[in-house]
C-alpha cells in the first residue's frame, strides 16, 4: 500500500511518529511512504531526503501517487481544509490529523466534500483507541453510568486528547454540550441522555507534574 503525507511543515512530532508506525512497526514490508508535501518548509534538515521519501510539488501530486493520504499539520488547523481539498475529492481513504479543522464551517465543508466524492474520511486523537481503554471497558461489571476524563493543555490543541477517550467510553451520541469553564480551565459536560461525561482540561505552569 502506498501512503502519502500532506503537511504544513514536515519537521513535527506527528509526521515522524506516523512515518515510524506505518513503515517500521505496523506496516513493515506492506506500506510504502511514497510521497510527501509541505506548504511551509522549515529551514534546516530536508525531512524527505533524510527518510528517503519523494518530495511532491503539490497536494495533487501526493494524491495521484498514493493509495491513501494522511493530512497532518497538527499545529496548523487553519490549513487543514485547503491542504485536504484534493485528497477529499479523490475517493481514496483520508486521515486528517486531529482536530479536523479550526472552525465548524470548515469541518462541515470538508465532510460534505468527502461525502460528495465517496471519500472515506477519519479524524481522531489516537488515544480514543488506546488499549488501556479496551481493558477498562472489558473489566466493567455493568453498563457505563457516567464518565470523568481529565487532561491538560490548551483546549484548542490538546483538549481532543481528553475528549476522545471520554467519547469512546461514553459510547453513544451526544445530545447537548455545555462548557462552564474559562480559557485556562475547561469544564465541559456532554449530555447523552441517560449518561453524561464530564471533561476537565486545565493549562498551568505545573500541569504536567500535577496531573
N, C-alpha and C positions, 0 to 999 in steps of 0.2 A: 504494500500500500504506500502510495506517495502522499506525503503531507507537506503543506506549505504554511509558513508564518507570514502574517501581515502585522506590522507593528509600528508604533510611533518611533521608538529607538530600541534597538535590539540589545543594548547593554542594560539589561534589567534582570532581576532575580527570576521572574516568571519565565522569561524566554529560556534561560539556562535550565531551570527545573523541568519544563515541558520537553525540551530537547533531550535531556538525560533520561527522562521517563520513557519517552517514545522510542528513542533509538537504542538506548543501552539496557533498560530494565524491562519494561512491559513489552515493547515491540521489537526486541533484539532479533535481527535477522528477517523480520517481516515488515518493518516500517522504515521508509527512507524519507529523511527530511530533504526534499528535492529543491526547494526554493524559499527565499525569504526576502521581504521588502520592508524598508523602514523609511518613513516620510521625513524624519528629523534625526539623521545620524549624529551621534555624539563623536567628539574628537577622540583620537587615541586608537586603540586596537580595532582592527577590522574583524567584527564578530563572524561574518560569513567566511572569511579566509581562515580564521582560527579553527572553525568547525567543519570546513570543507563543504559548505553549503553554497549553492548557486545564488548569486545576488540578483534579484529581479529588479527591473526598472519601474515596475508599476504593480499595483494590486491585481490588475487584469492578467499580468504575466504569471503571477503566483497561481491564480485560479486556473489558468489554462494548463499549467504543468501538474496540478495536484489532483488527487482523488478526494481529499478532504482538507479543509482550511481552518487554521486557528487564527483568530483576530485577537491580538494580545493588548498592548498599550494599557497595562494595569493601572498606571498612574495618570492616564490621559483619557478619561471617559468621554470628554468632549469630542475626541477624534474617532470614537467607535463607529458612529453612523457613516461618516464619509469613507473611512477605511474599509468598512464591511460591505459597501454597496455592491461591488462586483461579485463578491462571494455569495451574498444573499440572493442574487439574481441568477446564480449558476445552477441551482438544483443539486449541488454537491453538499454533503454534510458540513456544517459550520459550527465551531465552538467559539463563542465570544467570551473572553476573559471577564471575570466579574469586575464591575457591575455591567449590565447590558448596555446602558447609556447614561448620560448625565441627566436627561430630563425624561419625563413620562412621554412627552410628544415624540422624542427621538426613539424611545423604546417601542412605542406603538407603531411608528412608521417602519422600523426595522422588522418587526414581526409581520406586519402587513406585506412587506416586500417579499419576505421569505415564503409566506403562505401563497402569495400570487404565483411564485415560481416553483412551488413544491419543494422548497429547500428545507431540509431538517436543520433546526437551529437549537442550540443549547447554551445556557449561561448559568453559572453557579459558582459558589465557593466550593472547593474540593472537600471542605470539612463536612459538607452535607452527606458525604459518602464515607466518612471515617469508620473504620472497622470497630472502633470503640462504641459508636452509636448502635451498630448492629448487635453487639454484645449486650449493651444496655437494654435494648428493646427485647431481645431474646430472653433476658432474665427477669422481666416484669411478671409479677404474679397476676396481673389483671390489666384491663384497658387503661390507657393514659387518662388521668383526671385533670392534670394541669402541668405546665412546663415552665421552668425558670432557667433562663440562659444568660450568662454574664460574661462580658468581654471588655476589651479596652481599645483605645484609639479613637480617632475622629470617625463620626458616623458615616460620612460620605465615602471614605476609603476603606474602613475596616469594619463597619457595622455589619456588613454582609457575612463576615466570618462568625458572628454571634447569632445572626438571624437564621442563616441556612440550617445549622443543626437543630434549632428550635422548630423550624418548619418540618424537618424530617421526622422529628419525634411527634409533633402535632398530628401529622398525617391526614389532614383534611383541609378543605378550602376555608380561607379566612373571610369572614363577612364584614368585619369592621376593624379599623386600625386607629389607635389613639396614642398620641405622644404627649406626655405630661412633663417631660424633662426640659433641659435647656441645651445650649450649644455644646457644652462640655460634659453633660451627664444626661444621656438619653434614657428615658423610662417609657418604653413602648409596650402597649397591650395589644395583642392580637386576639380578637374575639372570633372563635369558630363555633359559636352557638353553645353547645354543651361543654366545651373545653376552651380554656384560654391559655395563652402563652405570654409570659412576662419577660421582656427583654431589657437588660440593663447594659449600657455601653458607656464607659467613662474614659475621659482623657485627663491625665495628670502627670506631673513630673515623675512620680514613682509608680505609675500604673503597672509596669512590667514586673516590679518586685512585689507589689501588693496583691495582684490577682493570681 
